[in-house]
Amino acid sequence: MKKQKYDITRDPVCLMTINPRHAEAMTEYKGQAYYFCSEGCHQKFLSQPDIFVDKALGMRLTVGVMGSASGEFADDIKEMVYALGQDIADRGFVLITGACPGLPYECARGTRSKGGLSMGISPALSLDEHVHKYFSPADVFDVIIYTGSGLMGREVINIRSSDMVVIVGGSSGTLGEFAIAYDEGKIIGVLEGSGGITTQLPQLVTSFGKDTGAQVIYESDPRLLISKLAEAYTAHHYKHPSCFCDGAHASVG
């Protein structure tokens, strides 16, 4: 039986089939990604986007927020992360977290407050285990994916499901998520002023001494951080969003 081939995406202006890695341009509009065969089509879209948005699929971009799940947090840090969640919703992006308490929960609350879409990647096998074994919340998510992979196992799923990754606060677990994102060539935002490992990441990145294709952006203003990530992603990172794309950098450990 012959297998059917599926189009990856289409240019919403000329309807040409496009592989995102080979697109001449890309833009994000209301949280969705659109790819173009030429700068001409790109500019036509930008001039009147509402004419073209329904002509081709625009997949929602995802922002994974990884950070401290336990500990005491100052009110200003919680407010900052809550605002981050609101900013993600305002841009129309989908929030991904580890469905845990702490700072990722505050972010999910912010997204929920603006009617944004929030997805939790749980370490548990079921809702019952999620709540009673991992003592994790379930009240601010539109979708929870039960991986059954445990706390460490679900980290890989968190990162690979995120177009952009943001680090807030964090300790050893968050450092592991950062390491996965960095080695796999992701675009990463670090919310400065949120404490934890965010204060040490600039020195750590410098010490790595390797180019994985990852890009790290540091910013203390949540809205500006999301804007900078989106700008960098649409300008160039979309061509090699991770090390699993042909021609992208490969992690060497």
N, C-alpha and C positions, 0 to 999 in steps of 0.2 A: 504494500500500500504506500503510495507516494505521500510524503509528509508535506503539509501545507506550509508555505513560508509567509510570515507576517511582517507587514511594514513596521518599522520602529516608530517613525513619526512622519508627518508631512509638513512642508512649508505652508502656513495658513494663507499665504497670498497667491502663490502659483500652483499649490497642491502637489509639488514635486516630492517624491519619496526621498527621505533624508536619513542618513545615519548621523546621529548627533555629533559624533566625534569628527565628522567631515563637514559639518555645517560651516558656512562662511561667517555666520553671526548667530547670536542667541539673545533673547531678551526674556525678562520675567514681567508678567502683567497680572496683577491681582493674585499673586502667589503661584501662578502657573507658568511653565516653561514652554517657550515657542522657539523653533529652530528655522533657519532661513538658508536658502541655496545661494543667496547673493546679498550684498549690501543694499542693492536696489529694493529687493523685497522687504528687507529689514526696515528701511526708511519708510516705505509705503505703510507697513504695519504700524510703525510708531506715530505716523501722522494721523491715522484713524483706526486705532486698534479694535474698537467695538464692531467695525465692519467685518473683521476677519476672525475674531476669536471663536466663532462657532463653526468655522469651515474645516478645522483640523484639531486633533486632540492636543490639549495643553495639559500635561501632567502636573499635578501639584508638587511643589518642591517641599522637602522635609528638613526640619531643623532638629537635631538631636541635642538635648541639653543634659549634660552629665555633671554630677556634683555630689556634695555631701548629703548622705542620707540620714546621718545621725549627728548629735551634738547640739550645743546651744548656739543660736545665731542672733546676732545683734539685729535690732529692728530695722536699721537702715539697710543691712544686707538683704533681709527678707523682702523689704520694699523694692530694692533694686532688682531682685530676681523675679518678683511678682510683675514688675514693669516690663521685664524682658519677655515674659509670657504674653503680656498684652501686646507688645510690639510685634511678636511673631504672629499673633492673631490678626492684627491690623494689616499686616502685609499679605495675609491670605495663605501663609505657609502652614504646613501641618507640623505640630509639635510631637516629638518622640522623646520619651523618657523611660527610665527603668521601672516605672510604676511604683516608685519607692517613696518613703516619707522624706522629710528634710527639704533641702533647697529645690530639687526637681519637683517636689510636690507644690511648693510655692509658685514655681513657674507654671505648672499645670493649672493652678488656681487662677493665675493671671490670664492664661489663654481662655479658660472657661468663662471668665467674667466678661470677655469680649465676644463670646459666641464662636471662638475658634475651634478647630478640630484638634483633639488631643488623643494620642495613641500611647498606651503603656505596654512595654515589653516586660512581662513578668517572669521571674525565675521559677514560678510555681507550675504545677500540673493542672490546677483548677482554681476557681475563685475561692473555694473553701481553704485550700492550702495557701493561697496568696494572702488571705486575711489572717488565718490562725497560725500558720507556721512562720511566715515571713513578716507578719505584723505590718502589712503594707495597705495603703488606702486604695479605695476603688470608686470614690465618689466624684472624681473630676475628669474621668476619662470617657471618651466616646467609644473607644475600642480598647480592650486588653487582649494581648496575644499571650497565651500560656505556653511557654517554651518547655517547661520541665527541665531546663538546663542548669538550674542553680544560679547563684549570684554571679559567678565568674563566667559561666557558659553563655549567659544571655548578653554579656558585654559585647561580644563579637556581633551579635544580631543587631544590637542598638546602633553600633557604628556603621555597619554595612547597609542599614536601612535609612541612614541619614545622608542627605546631600551635603549638608553643612553641619558641623559639630560645634557646640559651645560648651566651654568648661566654666563652671561656677564653683568657687570654693574647692572642696574636695580633699581627700587623703589618698591612701594607697590604692583603693579601688578605682577612684577617679583617675589616678595616675596611670593605671592599667588601661583604662579606656582611652586616655590621651595617647598612650604608646601605640595602641592598635590603630587609632586614627592617623597618627603621624607615619607609622610604618606603611600604612595602606594608601598614603598619598591623598588624604582628605584635606579639605579646606577647613581650618579650625579657628574659631574665635575664642579669645580668653577675656572674660569679664573682669577687668582689673578692679580692685577694691572689694572683691567678694571673698577674699581671704583664702585660707588653705593653700593648696599647691599652686594657685595662680601667681603667688608672689615669687615662686622659684622657677617657673617654667621658662622665662627668658634665658636664664643661665643654663638650664638643662638642655634646651634646644641647641644652644651654642656648643655645648660639650658633645653633642651627638656626632658632629662631624660627617654627616652624610646627607645626600640629597635624595629624598624619596618621592619628590613631587608634591609633598605637603606644603601648604602655605598657612602660616600662623599670623593672625591679626589680633592685636591687643587694643582694647578700648574700654573705658570706664563708663561710658554712656550707653545704656542698653539699646536705645533706638539707633544710635549711630553705629554701634557694633553690627546690628542686623543689616543696616544699609550697606556697610562696608563689605560684609560677607556676600550679600546679594550682588553688589557691583563687581566684586572680584570673580564670583562664580560665572556671571553672565558675560564678563569681558574675556575670560580665557580658561577658567578652570573647568568649564563644562566639557572641553575637548578631552580632558584626561581627569575625570572626577575621582578616580581611584587607580591603584596599581593593577587592577584587573582588566584594564582596557589595553588593547593592542597599542604598543608604542609608548605606553606610560612607564614610569619608573618602577622597578621591582624592588621590594623590600629585601634587604640582605641581613636583617636581624641586628 
